[in-house]
Amino acid sequence: MNANTLSTPAKVLIYSTAAILLTLGMKAISTVLVPVFFSLFSFLIFAPLVRWFMRKGVPGMVSVFLVIIFFIFIIVGTAILFANSLFQLSNQIPDYEIQVQSIVNSISTYLPRIGFSVESVLRNLAAFAFNVSGEIITGALSAGSTIVLIVITTTFLLLDAASVPDRVQKEVGEQQAHLSHFTKLSRNVINYMLLRTETNLLGGIGTAILLLLGGIDFALLWGLLFFLFGYIPYLGFYLATIPPMLLALFKYGAIGALGVLVGVTIINALVENVLFPSIAGKGLKLSPTIVFLSLFYWSFILGAAGALIAVPLTIVVKIILESSEETRWMAKLMESSGTRVKRGENEGKNES
């Protein structure tokens, strides 16, 4: 049966069933997909650096070696920072608990007395925030084997990329138009990963400097947390803000916590609205609703790692849908309304 002869409800049913089966299948092999996806995106981030070395006359193998050494240096440095901060944080947890108890006791006379203890709720919230931070750090440190696999896979991808131009010229031939179309579409993913990484780095450095100037404990750790959580759309900023706010509350009181909130909010606003282009609406043509829903979808499939790469994975899905005439309408539904209106206006102008 030809797919073009199917009715619209039948197509919707088929596509929905396929999407559900694909979702369940990916969830079942999520432990395999996580290192694969992270290797691919690590490759996208570091491939331009390899090409830069090659343009400077450095041989391909040597270029890849230099980039991988740099990659390993970043991973090792991050692991050392995490381990050192986790050790110090675990030693200070009892002191923080005492400070939480002191704060709760000081405001207990102003808390309403209802059917449950507001004091216990506040205490549990503080404990929960520190436990979440500790689990994130512990999880990152325990992912050693996965990180090694990511480094190895990224190395092979970069080695292949160093020789791709020669092979492409020999093997593509009449498929050059299709290759050009794919390259143009995939450039969106590369641009996103590079821009997101650069702006997250600036935001993390700015946050770390702010917290260092404010005398907040583990300022470098929270700056790194801001860098990582910057990949999580909409929610990452708020999750990363909680730990340093609590430490500022312990050290300086409510004014200190408010100061940290205001400071990191200004930094985040500068990064997202000034330094980082409006990718969801302009560069990537993704609807903000799709971006937000993708966060939950990929988190369901891949766990916490899915939240970090939800947007680039959604871009890949959009690229795949755009590659076929039958599914191109789905890709258009994923675009922001402003993009579709602008495209319609341009088409109208071209027709006139």
KAPETA-V321201 format. One line per field, one symbol per residue. ss: DSSP state (A for helix, B for strand, O for the rest). phi: phi as a letter, one per 40 degrees, with the letter a starting at -180 (. if undefined). psi: psi as a letter, one per 20 degrees, with the letter a starting at -180 (. if undefined). Layout:
ss: ???
phi: ???
psi: ???
This chain:
ss: OOAAAOOAAAAAAAAAAAAAAAAAAAAAOAAAAAAAAAAAAAAAAAAAAAAAAAAOOOOAAAAAAAAAAAAAAAAAAAAAAAAAAAAAAAAAAAAAAAAAAAAAAAAAAAOOOOOOOAAAAAAAAAAAAAAAAAAAAAAAAOOAAAAAAAAAAAAAAAAAAAAAAAAAAAAOAAAAAAAAAAAAAAAAAAAAAAAAAAAAAAAAAAAAAAAAAOOOOOAAAAAAAAAAAOOOOOOAAAAAAAAAAAAAAAAAOAAAAAAAAAAAAAAAAAAAAAAOOOAAAAAOOOOAAAAAAAAAAAAAAAOAAAAAOAAAAAAAAAAAAAOOOOOAAAAAAOOOAAAAAAAAAAAAAAAO
phi: .cccccccdcccccccccccccccccccbccccdccccccccccccddccccccccgcddccccdcccdcccdcccccccccccccccccccddccccccccccccbcccccbbcbccdcccccccccccccccccccccccccccccccccccdcccccccbcdcccccbcfccdcccccccccccccccccccccccccccccccccdccccgccfcccccccccccccccgcddcccccdccccccccbgcccccccccccccccccccbbcbccccbbcbfbcdccdcccdccccccbgcccccbcccccccdccccccbccbccccccccccccccccccccccccc
psi: pphhiqrghggggghggggghgghghhhkhhhhghgghgghhghgighhghgghhjjpqgghggggghggghgggggggggggghgghghhigghhhghghggghhjhiiqqobirohghggghgghgghggghhggghhhikghggghgggghghghgghhjggghghhhgdijhghgggggggihggggggggggghhgggggggggghghikpqlhhghghhhggihiopghgghhihgghgghhghhiahggghggggghggghggghighprnghhfgikpphgggghhghghhhgibhhhhhkgghhhgggggghiiqhhjhhghhhiqqhhghggggghhhhhh.
